[in-house]
Amino acid sequence: SDPLEDMPIAKPSTRPPSEVLNADQQEVQVAALEQRLTRVAVAAEAASGYANRAEAMMVAFAARRALDAGAPLGYVDGQLRFIFGEAQPKAVATIVNAAGKPVTLNVLRQGLETIGTVVSHGGPNEGWWSGAMRELRGLAVIRRAGTPSSAPDQRLMRARLNVESGEIETAIAEVSALPQQAQMTQWLEQARRYNEARRALDVIEAAAILEPRAVPLVVPVAPQAPPPR
């Protein structure tokens, strides 16, 4: 038998001529499909960016909550390093170090109470001459009208108000102006550590909103117009 007789015979298309796409129409459809795929890729990238921001903000919030409670960072330590370690290494190191020696707002409050006792009654090693001079300094203070009082008890009162309102730097300035005792030196060191840790938390919270961890980016490609014929 003739081999040509055994080959299948191609049948003509049963689609009406109006439904058969020519080459130009097919290219237009391909270009439209590419546009839809690009929009899907862009939407997926946007959703990934939102997820990254949400994750980073949750880690930053958990770190602040741990420091406020004086608790260990736990798993947050690794997440901080992973998400923010490359972009904000100094802030991450400050937070991790602060968590190792936590200072809470309550610690600062109690420290001011101790300082108040020392200012009012003198320290345990204060001699009679130092005590007498302290009493004399508190008898009369001349100051210009409208200026804050420089009396130790007034400085302490303002420092307490500053601590409660979160103005730690101003509280540090008030306590630094007092006659220095060991209790004040310790409080100033704790207050500076507390303040630095909160500034570092502010940095990573801003980074969580503005600079989430980078993810692979799908760059949309504009569809090319069909070549002229």
Disulfide bonds with the S-S distance in Angstrom:
none
